[in-house]
């Protein structure tokens, strides 16, 4: 079907799934969809049906390799391969002591932390969702085995549009006079601004206010009226009313969503102040959304991609054209090699501790007002969608404080997350490598409330990020890293490179699994970054997959800045107060008034 202009995705989070009460365990078509489609909570048939109806294709970027299945893939002897993949996933836990203090630990990259979470924001804008299971029998069943590529592309669907069009921010837009009703209507004010909520002040909350002190609208919009309405009994006062509820799963992404909402509002004010600004509400909104989206898209290409990929790769794709990604049958699609493997590189960049703000981090040169750092756990706990960590899976918004909006002491200070010239090592993300930070190995807020009664072995499996990624790639028939490298004309990693920097026990896992010759693509992308770029960017294979996909999807979108009637650059958009263009994510934060 033709995708609508936008979609609101609410009450979903990683680890939940579409209602499966009527799904036969042996229905392979639904097993395929299980790998990618989320559940609306609570599970209702009409919501599940709508999620399936609104969909766009998944496909293989390297369709020639898919046509050779299983020759360019891991062994399809699942009885042998599944335990080996689980062993590899568990070996990726960083089991050596971290050197240095909690903040200034070793293993840091040259990439500021904002790029870790900006990548997650991008993922939510274009993919829904490669982290969920429609049927519990998906990756947890004992007889898990690869599907076939043909079967996967026939039945697997993406609940998002593969376009950087910010529908995770805008949803289906406001409702205009005499226009059709939109689901996102209550996200907008009467003058077309995106709503935000005031942070909670007072109430004995310790700490300093974050600049600008007079701006209290620093939290996602949370609608008390919906919570009080008997027609919406499932809405909690702390639940964010935004275009994609996954953006309230961790606090840094939530604050990034706030920044983009405030950027929209600032652009709206700037356009309104221009001579000859549109007076028709629909035309005004269209102009503002186009400007916001083009700035975002330009920054994704020229800031985000150029930061996380090898030097020169983005320019080669821009100047030389896409060599791999092109619409299939006239339609853009989401490559599985991107969504299930290469774009998951950010999982290794997560820090266990952050210098978050002057309250939870450093104040001047000393410890913060409340604590010397923010833990990864707190980043998940202080959201509206947080869940109790006692195993019950019950909602516990804002760390169970009883608050319905973000406490003032948790507003982010972006200058600690964006500076590429920072001198403190903790003002950078961790290296892109094959060792996960301990907090990420045991995932938080990822187990839905319906999984509380699962056997311990299954609960453990669902919380193991690396195992999930590896088994999902296996189930969806991803080609090996070596096969992809050869397809791209890039020399594959040698056995010595795949073994370098590993413990003896880790290398034994590689040897036992045959992974030195046939390496799972996700692991290969991480190892390539580790040995060829010192973890400071993706390597050649990962860079090509990520750059080709995002730039290719922009080229396939008639409304993107790459397809503007005349070449577009930030100089033609909104400008900073000093007249300079917005050329970095920090510039966008400055224009939005959050930095």
NORLINGI-V893683 format. One record per backbone hydrogen bond with DSSP energy under -0.5 kcal/mol. NH is the residue of the N-H (numbers start at 0). CO is the residue of the C=O. If there is no record, write none. Layout:
NH_CO / NH_CO
This chain:
8_6 / 8_242 / 9_7 / 15_12 / 17_36 / 22_19 / 23_21 / 26_23 / 27_25 / 30_26 / 31_27 / 32_28 / 33_29 / 34_30 / 34_31 / 35_32 / 36_32 / 40_10 / 47_43 / 48_44 / 49_45 / 50_46 / 51_47 / 52_48 / 53_49 / 54_52 / 55_157 / 57_155 / 58_333 / 62_60 / 64_61 / 65_61 / 66_62 / 67_64 / 68_65 / 70_67 / 72_69 / 73_477 / 77_75 / 79_76 / 80_76 / 81_77 / 83_79 / 84_80 / 85_81 / 86_82 / 87_83 / 88_84 / 89_85 / 90_86 / 91_87 / 91_88 / 92_89 / 93_435 / 94_92 / 104_102 / 105_98 / 108_428 / 111_109 / 113_416 / 114_111 / 115_112 / 116_112 / 117_113 / 118_114 / 119_115 / 120_116 / 121_117 / 122_118 / 123_119 / 124_120 / 124_121 / 125_121 / 125_122 / 126_122 / 131_34 / 131_128 / 137_134 / 139_135 / 143_140 / 146_474 / 151_147 / 152_148 / 153_149 / 154_150 / 155_151 / 157_55 / 158_127 / 162_160 / 164_162 / 168_165 / 169_165 / 170_166 / 172_169 / 175_173 / 178_175 / 184_181 / 186_183 / 187_184 / 188_192 / 191_188 / 194_186 / 196_218 / 198_215 / 199_405 / 204_201 / 214_211 / 215_213 / 217_215 / 218_196 / 220_194 / 222_238 / 223_221 / 226_222 / 227_223 / 228_224 / 228_225 / 231_228 / 232_229 / 234_231 / 235_233 / 238_235 / 240_220 / 241_239 / 244_8 / 246_243 / 247_244 / 248_245 / 250_378 / 253_249 / 254_250 / 255_251 / 256_252 / 257_253 / 258_254 / 259_255 / 260_256 / 261_257 / 262_258 / 263_259 / 264_260 / 265_261 / 266_262 / 267_263 / 268_264 / 269_265 / 270_266 / 271_267 / 272_268 / 273_270 / 276_273 / 283_279 / 284_280 / 285_281 / 286_282 / 287_283 / 288_284 / 289_285 / 290_286 / 291_287 / 292_288 / 293_289 / 294_290 / 295_291 / 296_292 / 297_293 / 298_294 / 299_295 / 300_296 / 301_297 / 302_298 / 303_298 / 304_299 / 305_300 / 306_302 / 306_303 / 307_303 / 308_304 / 312_309 / 313_309 / 315_311 / 316_312 / 317_313 / 318_314 / 319_315 / 320_316 / 327_330 / 328_326 / 330_327 / 333_56 / 334_332 / 335_58 / 338_334 / 339_335 / 341_336 / 342_337 / 343_340 / 344_341 / 346_343 / 347_344 / 348_345 / 349_345 / 349_346 / 353_373 / 355_353 / 355_359 / 356_359 / 360_370 / 362_365 / 363_361 / 365_362 / 367_360 / 368_357 / 369_358 / 370_358 / 373_353 / 375_351 / 378_374 / 379_375 / 380_376 / 381_377 / 382_380 / 384_247 / 385_382 / 387_393 / 392_387 / 395_385 / 397_382 / 398_380 / 398_395 / 399_395 / 399_396 / 400_396 / 400_397 / 401_396 / 407_199 / 409_406 / 410_407 / 412_355 / 413_411 / 413_593 / 415_412 / 416_413 / 417_413 / 418_414 / 419_417 / 421_418 / 426_423 / 427_424 / 428_110 / 429_348 / 430_106 / 431_534 / 432_430 / 435_91 / 435_433 / 439_436 / 440_436 / 440_437 / 441_437 / 442_440 / 442_462 / 447_445 / 450_447 / 451_448 / 453_450 / 457_454 / 458_454 / 459_455 / 460_456 / 461_457 / 462_458 / 462_459 / 463_459 / 463_460 / 464_440 / 464_462 / 467_463 / 468_464 / 469_465 / 470_466 / 471_467 / 472_468 / 473_469 / 474_470 / 475_471 / 476_473 / 477_472 / 479_71 / 480_518 / 483_479 / 484_480 / 485_481 / 486_482 / 487_483 / 488_484 / 488_485 / 489_484 / 497_493 / 498_494 / 499_495 / 501_498 / 506_502 / 507_503 / 508_504 / 509_505 / 510_506 / 511_507 / 512_508 / 513_509 / 513_510 / 514_509 / 515_509 / 516_513 / 517_513 / 520_478 / 523_519 / 524_520 / 525_521 / 526_522 / 527_523 / 528_524 / 529_525 / 530_526 / 531_527 / 532_528 / 534_528 / 535_532 / 537_307 / 542_538 / 543_539 / 544_540 / 545_541 / 546_542 / 547_543 / 548_544 / 549_545 / 550_546 / 551_547 / 552_548 / 553_549 / 554_550 / 555_551 / 556_552 / 556_553 / 557_555 / 559_556 / 562_559 / 563_560 / 567_560 / 571_568 / 572_569 / 575_579 / 578_575 / 581_573 / 582_580 / 587_583 / 588_584 / 589_585 / 590_586 / 591_587 / 592_588 / 592_589 / 593_588 / 594_588
